[in-house]
């Protein structure tokens, strides 16, 4: 059980660590910005596919799905959107109000995921609103489905192991 919990925690910590290490300094040229945007879209698609695959596996074979894989994919999705929010904020001033650091972006991505929305950071520009709209759709469709599968799996495991 310790390994079952330790591995996803370590992987999640590594994803968040990588999030902080990704070089996305502002003031880069148009070509590099386009490459970053394309890479961001590709990574977003890969993360979404990974989550969908984990959810499908859990739905088609209850009890055999990897909860660790699903949790890792969800953490990856949060980190991806935090990075997209940060890049958007750094690319064009005025896109986000109150978002100045990667920690701000991670905080905003988590607040958006949990629908808390304190209001201290918010999308102001059209590009930022488009990114947040995609994040909201991702959260509702992918994360909510994943959370449902996760809850069902945990309940099933609790019933089967008194």
C-alpha positions in Angstrom: 0.0 0.0 0.0 2.9 2.3 0.8 4.3 1.9 -2.7 0.9 2.3 -4.2 0.6 5.7 -2.6 4.3 6.7 -2.8 4.7 6.2 -6.5 1.9 8.6 -7.6 3.0 11.1 -5.0 6.6 11.0 -6.3 5.4 11.2 -9.9 3.1 14.2 -9.1 6.0 15.9 -7.3 8.2 15.4 -10.3 5.6 16.8 -12.7 5.2 19.9 -10.5 9.0 20.2 -10.3 9.3 19.9 -14.1 6.6 22.6 -14.4 8.8 25.0 -12.5 11.9 24.1 -14.5 10.4 24.5 -18.0 12.1 27.6 -19.5 9.3 30.0 -20.6 11.0 33.4 -20.1 9.2 36.3 -21.7 10.6 38.4 -24.5 11.3 35.7 -27.1 10.9 36.1 -30.8 7.9 35.2 -32.9 9.3 31.9 -34.2 10.2 30.6 -30.8 6.8 31.7 -29.5 5.1 29.8 -32.3 7.2 26.7 -31.6 6.2 27.0 -27.9 2.5 27.4 -28.8 2.6 24.3 -31.1 4.5 22.3 -28.4 2.0 23.4 -25.8 -0.9 22.2 -28.0 0.8 18.8 -28.7 1.5 18.3 -25.0 -2.1 19.2 -24.1 -3.4 16.7 -26.6 -1.0 14.0 -25.3 -2.1 14.6 -21.7 -5.8 14.5 -22.7 -5.2 11.2 -24.5 -3.5 9.8 -21.5 -6.4 10.7 -19.2 -9.0 9.4 -21.7 -7.1 6.1 -22.0 -6.9 5.7 -18.2 -10.6 6.5 -17.9 -11.6 4.1 -20.6 -9.4 1.4 -19.0 -11.1 2.0 -15.7 -14.6 1.9 -17.2 -14.1 -1.2 -19.3 -12.3 -3.2 -16.6 -13.4 -2.0 -13.2 -10.9 -2.9 -10.6 -8.1 -3.2 -13.1 -7.6 0.4 -14.0 -4.6 2.2 -12.7 -5.6 4.8 -10.1 -2.0 5.9 -10.0 -2.0 6.5 -13.7 -5.2 8.4 -13.6 -4.0 10.6 -10.7 -0.7 11.2 -12.6 -2.6 12.2 -15.7 -4.8 14.6 -13.8 -1.7 16.3 -12.1 -0.2 16.5 -15.6 -3.4 18.2 -16.9 -3.3 20.8 -14.1 0.4 21.5 -14.7 -0.2 21.8 -18.4 -2.9 24.4 -17.9 -0.9 26.3 -15.3 1.9 26.5 -17.8 -0.5 27.6 -20.6 -1.8 30.3 -18.3 1.7 31.5 -17.4 2.8 31.6 -21.0 -0.3 33.5 -21.9 0.3 36.0 -19.1 4.0 36.5 -20.0 3.4 36.7 -23.8 1.1 39.7 -23.6 0.6 42.1 -20.7 -3.0 42.5 -19.6 -4.2 39.0 -20.4 -4.4 38.1 -16.7 -4.9 40.3 -13.7 -2.8 39.2 -10.7 -0.8 36.4 -12.5 2.9 37.2 -12.4 4.7 34.0 -11.4 4.5 30.3 -12.1 3.2 29.8 -8.5 0.4 32.3 -9.4 -0.4 30.2 -12.5 -0.5 26.9 -10.6 -2.7 28.5 -7.9 -5.0 29.8 -10.6 -5.2 26.4 -12.4 -6.0 24.7 -9.2 -8.6 27.3 -8.2 -10.2 26.9 -11.7 -10.1 23.1 -11.4 -11.9 23.2 -8.1 -14.2 26.0 -9.2 -13.3 28.0 -6.2 -12.5 31.2 -8.1 -11.4 33.6 -5.4 -11.3 36.4 -8.0 -7.8 37.6 -7.1 -6.5 36.3 -10.4 -8.7 36.4 -13.5 -8.5 36.4 -17.3 -8.9 39.9 -18.7 -7.7 39.6 -22.3 -9.3 37.6 -25.1 -6.4 35.2 -25.5 -6.5 34.5 -21.7 -10.2 34.0 -21.8 -9.9 31.5 -24.7 -7.2 29.6 -22.7 -9.4 29.5 -19.6 -12.4 28.5 -21.6 -10.5 25.5 -22.9 -9.3 24.8 -19.4 -12.9 24.8 -18.1 -14.1 22.4 -20.8 -11.1 20.2 -20.1 -12.0 20.3 -16.4 -15.6 19.5 -16.8 -15.3 16.7 -19.4 -12.0 15.1 -18.6 -11.3 15.8 -14.9 -14.9 15.3 -13.8 -15.1 12.0 -15.6 -11.7 11.0 -14.1 -12.9 12.0 -10.7 -16.0 9.9 -11.1 -14.0 6.9 -12.1 -11.6 7.5 -9.3 -14.4 7.7 -6.7 -16.0 4.6 -8.0 -12.7 2.7 -8.0 -11.9 3.7 -4.4 -15.4 2.8 -3.2 -15.1 -0.6 -5.0 -11.7 -1.3 -3.4 -13.0 -0.3 0.0 -16.0 -2.7 -0.3 -13.7 -5.6 -1.5 -11.1 -5.1 1.2 -12.7 -4.9 4.6 
